[in-house]
Amino acid sequence: MIYMRPMHRRSVLRGMMGGAAISVGLPILDCFLNTNGTAFAATGQALPVRFGTWFWGCGLNPGRWEPDKVGADYDIKPEMAPVAGFKNKLNVYSGLKTFLDGKAVGVHFSGVMACTTGTVPNGMMPSKASIDSLVADVIGTRSRFRSIEVACAGIPSHSQSRRSATAMNPAEVSPAKLYTRIFGPEFTDPNAAVFKPDPAVMVRKSALSVVSEKRQDLMKKIGAADRQRLDEYFTSVRELEQQLALQLEKPAPIESCSVPGAVADSAVGNEIAMVRENNRLFSTLLAHAVACDQTRVVNVAFADATSSLRHKGGTQSHHEHTHEEPIDVKLGYQPELAVFNTEIMEGFNEFLTAMDGIKEGDSTLLDRSIIFASTDHGYAKLHGLENMPLFTAGSGGGRMKTGIHVAAKGQPVTRVGLTAQQAMGVPVSSWGTESNETSRTITEVMA
């Protein structure tokens, strides 16, 4: 039986399950917060902001996603219908393009790099850190995980998150393994009454410290190229060491934190029904991880840039449909492709729903986040890099206005990334390279 006592910020529900004591955190209630519901009453500490990316391949059908009306209260086109419920929390950016500056187009690559790193490499190798890493440098240094990446179609390399040109952040592909990683033995419930540092974590921290102390001796014995590689390696080690150190401290209570039920392993593959199910599971886990302040940066790859998604029994992939399906003369677009696009946007809706379903003070987890959704092409049939669909969802705790359609024909896609970075507090005045470089934020959405 659970006995309720007078409510206060550290209150939890306690009970017994299978002979073991459990505690479940309560959501952030009005009585814990100031009168505006924006900070904890006892400390004045503001609720944190978060950042996320959501990627899908092969764009959308031109003319079927861009609103006709510019500004607030924009109209919803057919392929955006699945996210119509988030219209007031979603910004739509149309007309933006990727500039190649004379480089050969890297199909399903150049556009991704422009959107996520601000540059178009000369070739098929990344050359910059991705936007989520830049944001994590500012907001992700005090959480257990600097960022969490997932790939819904089962391939770790589908991740679009990069720490540097040579260091990709590989994605988790199993919801069950992600559950264990976040809420397994090393998870520290911030609302638990008793805190006991894990000796295994302490040992790991000590071992990493010893390695770090010998860094200078090793650096003297190797060449310049190896020193550069090891410098990047030791930087990662120091970040891990700092994260491990956090696990030796009792975390502050987070009343919105609750541990979801265990997740059974699901089928992995490129059938879109499987991908949708994994996206749904991942979305729930990521929302809980963010609410429990295990991370403040998340990255979802719904599929790869060449979008190998298939329908069960189908003979062609999403990617093949973009090139081979004829345009219906009466409809004016590729109807089978439109089915894929609708299902992808339904996946985006599931992610936004999970984030919006957790209340925090006067708003929701989504309201205190900025989610940056991007793709690789505008018109995938021609590998077009014009009119690329880009979206942001959430206001970052009031840092961005929402519910706006911005038409920026011919402007670089990097304007959205620069705007999101500045809203998240990244100290940057310009972003991108060559013709994709911009110092112009999208003032229409800046609060």
N, C-alpha and C positions, 0 to 999 in steps of 0.2 A: 504494500500500500504506500502511496505517496502522500506525504503530509505537507501542505502548503503553509509557509510562514509569510510574514509581511514582506511585500515586494521591495526589492532594492536592486541596484545595478548588477550585483554579483549573484542574483538568484538563479538557481537551476532546478530542474525537476530531477529528483533522485529516486532510485528504486533498485530492485534486484532482478537479474535475468540470468537463469541458469546458475544461480549461486554466486554470481559476480555482481558487484556494485556498478551501476551505470549512472551517468549524468547527462542530461540533454539540455543544451543551452536554449534560452528563451530568445525570441526575436527582440529587436530594439523597440522598447515601448516608450510612449510619450513621457512616462514618469522618470525615465532615465536621462531625458534630454532637456535642453534649455527650452524656453517658451516658443522658439522658432522651429524646434525640431532639427536643428542643424549642427549641434555640438552636444557633447556629454555635459550635463549640468555640473557634475562634481569637479571636473578638471578644465572645462572649456575647450577640450581637445576636439578639433573638427573631425567629422567622419571622413575617411580616406576616399580618394578618387582612384579610378581604375581605367585601364586601357585594354582594348582587344582588337584583333584583326580577324576577318572572316573572308576566306578566299574561295573563289570558284573559277572554273575554266570556261573559255569559249564565249564569254560575253552574253548578250541578249539580242533578240531580234530588233533591228532598228525600227523605230516608229511604234513599237509595242511596249516601251517602258518609259520613255521620256514624257513628262507632263507637258501639256500645251500651255498651261498657265505658269508664269514665273512668279516667284515669291511665295507668300503664305497661302494656305488653303488651296494647294495645287490639286490637280485632277489625277486620278489613279488610272494608269493604262493597264491592259489585260495581264501582262507578265509581271506586274507589280501588285496584282490583286492579293496574293498570299500575305503581303505585309501591310495591307491597307489598315489593319487595326493599329499599326504603329505610325500612322501618317503624321500625327502630331509630335512624335519623338524621332522622326526620321528626316534627314536632309538628303535631297537628290541633287546630284551634280551632273549636268549634261553638257555636251559640246567639247569636253576636254580632250586633248590629244597628246600623244607621245611624239617627240621630235627625234629623228634619227641622226641629224647632222651629217648626212652623207654615208653613214654606216649601213651595211647590209642588214636588213631586218632579220632578227632572230625570232622566227615564228614561235608563238606561245612563250616567248622569253623576254623580248625587248620591252613589251608593255608592262609585264610583271615587274621588271627591274625599275622602270621609271616610276611606277606607282609606289613601290615599297622601299626603294633605295635612292630614288631621285636621280638616277643616272642610267644611261644606256651603254652597256659595255661594248667594246669593240671585239665581238666574238660571243661565245656562249658560256662564259665564266663570269660569275658575279664579281663586282669590284668594290662594293660598299656594304656597311652594316645596314640592316633593315630598320624601318621606322620604329618597330616595337622595341628593338634593342636600344635605340636612342631614348625612347620614353622610359624604358626600364632603368636606364642609368640615373634617372631622376626620381622615379617613384617606386622602383623595385628593389632597392638596396636593403630594406629592413624586413622583408618578408622571407619566409623559409625557402620558397622557390622564386628565383629572379623572374622567371616566366615559365609557362607551361604550354607546350605545343601538342596538338593532336591532329591525326590524319584519318578521316572517316572511311577512306577506301582501302586502308590496310597497308600502305607503303610509307615507311618513315621518311623517305626522301621527298615526299610530297610537301613537306614543310617549306614555307616561304620565309621563315624566320632565320636571320643570319646575324651572328655576333660580329663577323668581319667578312672580308672577301673570301677567306679560306675556311671559315668556321661556321657551318650550318648548325642550327639547333634542331636535332632530329626529333621527329614527332612520335608520340606514343600512339599505337594503333589498336590497343586492346582496352576497352573500358574497364574490364575487370582488373587489369594490371594497374591502370591509372587509379582506380579506387584504392588498391593496396598501397600504391606509392603515396597517395595523399593521406588516407585515413588508416593505414596499416600500423605496424608496431612503433614507427617513429613519429606518428602523429601525436601532438600534445594538445589535448582539449583545453582551450583557453578558459573554459568555464569550470574546469575540475577544481574541487576544493583542495586537493593535495597535489603538489608538484614535486616530482622526483626526476632529476636529470638521468637520462639513459647512459649507463656506463659505456656501452658500445659507442655511442656518439662521442663521449669524452675521449675514448681511446683514438677514434678516428681523428678527432681534432688535434690531439697531441702528435700523432704521426704526421699529419700535414704540416704542423708547425716545424717539426724537425727538418722536413724536406725544404721548407721555405728558408730556414736558417742557413742551409748549405748552398743556397742559390748563387751567392757571389763567388764562392770557390769554383763552382762548376762553370760559371760564365767566363772565367779567366782562361779556361782550357779549350774553348771551342771557337770556331770561326764566326764571322759576322752573320751569315745566313742562319746558322744554328742558334746564335744568340737571339735573333729576331723571333725564331719559332719558340724558343724556350721562354722568352719574355711574354709572349702571348699565352703560353701554357701556364706560367706562374701567375699571370693575371687571373686566369680562370681558377687556379688553386686558391688564391687569396680570396676571391669571391665566395668559393665554396666554404673556406675556413670561416669567413664572416657569417655565412648562413648557418653553419654548424654551431658557432658560438651562440647564435640566437636561441638554439634549442636547449642551451644550458641555463637560460633565463626563464623565469616564470612569465608567460605572456599575459598581457592585460586582458581582462574579460571582454568578450565580444558577444553581446546578447543575441545578435542575429545569426550566430554560428550554430548550426546543427549538423549532425553526422547523418548522411543519407543511408538508406538500407544498402546492404552489400549488393554488388552488381554481378550477375552471372555472365560468363563469357558469351559473346555473340558471334555469329558468323561474320567472317571478314571476306570481302571481295568487292568487285566493281559493279555488281547488280545494284541498281539504284535503291531498291527496297532495303538491302543490307546497309548501304551507305546512310540512308535516312535513319535507320534504327540506331546505328552507331553514333550518328550526329545527335540524335535525341538523348542517348545515354551520356555522351560526352558533355553535352550542353548542361545537363543537370549536375554532373560532377564538377564541371568548371565553375558553375554558379555557386555551388556550396564551397568550393575551394577559395573563391574570391570572398565570399561572405565570412569565412573563417580566417581571413587574412593570411592564408597560406601562400598566396601570390596576389599581385595586383596587375599582372599583365598576362593575357591569354591569347593564343593564336590557334585558329581553326582552319584547316585545309579540308574543305568539303570533298574535293577531288584534285587531281593533278591538272596542270595547265592545259594539257592536251585532252583532258576530260574523257577518260576511257569508260565512263559510266555506260551501263547497258540495262535494258529492260530484260526481265527473265524471258528466255526464248527468243529474244531479238537477235537479228543477224548483224546489226550495225550499232556502233557505239555513238554516243553523243557527238564526239568529234567527227566521225564519218558522216553523220547526218548534216553537220554544218556545211560540208563540202559537196556531198553527193545528192542530198535530197533536193528535188526541183522546187522552185517557188510556185505555189499554187496560183494560177492565173486569176481566179476569182477572189481568193483571199488576199493575195499580195505578199504572202510570207510563206515560210516553211512550216507547215502545221505539225509534223512530228517533232521537229526541233522545238517548237513552242511548248510541247508537252514536257520535254526535258527541262526547259527553262522555268516553267511553272513549278515543277517538282524541286528544283534547286532553290527557288525563292521560298518554297514551303519549308525547306531546310533552314534557311536564314530566319524565317519566322519562328521556328522551333527554338533556335538559339536565343533570339530576342525575348521570347516568351519565358524561357528559363531564367534569364537575367532579370526580367521585369517581375517575376513571380516572388521575389524575395524583398520584403519591405524593410527599409532602413529609415527610421525617423519619419520625416515628412515626405519621403519619396521612396524610390525603389533602387535596387542595385543597378539597374540599367540607367536610371536617372543620374547616378553618381559615376557613370562610366562614359567613355567615348569609344564606340565600336566603329572601326574603319573597315568597310567592305570594298574589295577591289577584285578585278579580273585581269585577263591578259590581252583581250582584244575588244574592239567595238563591234565590227561586223566580221565575225569569225569566218564566214564563207570566203571572204577575200583577204583574210589576215589583216583586216583594217585596224589602224591605230588611231582613228579619229572617233569622236563621240563615244568615248569609253565610259561604260556605266560605273559610277562611283557613288557610294553612300556613306553617311555617318549616322549613327544612332546614339541617342543619349546626349545629355548636356554636360557631362563631367561635373555635376554638382553646380550647374548654373554658369559654367564657363563658356558654353556655346548656346546660341539660340537654336531651336529645332522647329520642324514642320515647314521647311522652306525648300523650294526648288530654285537652284541657282543655274542659270544658263550662261555658260562661259565659252562660247564657240571659239575654237582656235587657240584657247589658252592652255598652258601645260598642265598635265595632271598633277604635277608637284604642288600646285597651289593648295590642294586639299590636304596633302601631307604636311605642308608647312603650317597651315591653319590648325590642324590637329595637334601638332607638336607644341605650338605656342600656347594653345589652350591647356595642354597638360603641364605647362611650366618648363618646357625645354628651352634653355637660353640660346635661341637661334633666330637670326634676323633674315637669313636666306637659306634656301635648300635646293639642291640639285646641281647639275653640271651642264655646261654648254647651253644650248637653247632651252633645256629643261630647267635651268636655274631660275628661281624666282624669289623675289623679296616681297611679293604681294600676297598678303593673306586675303581670305574671302571675307571681307568686312560685313557682308550681309548676315553672316552667321556668328560673328564674334560678339560675345556679350559685353 
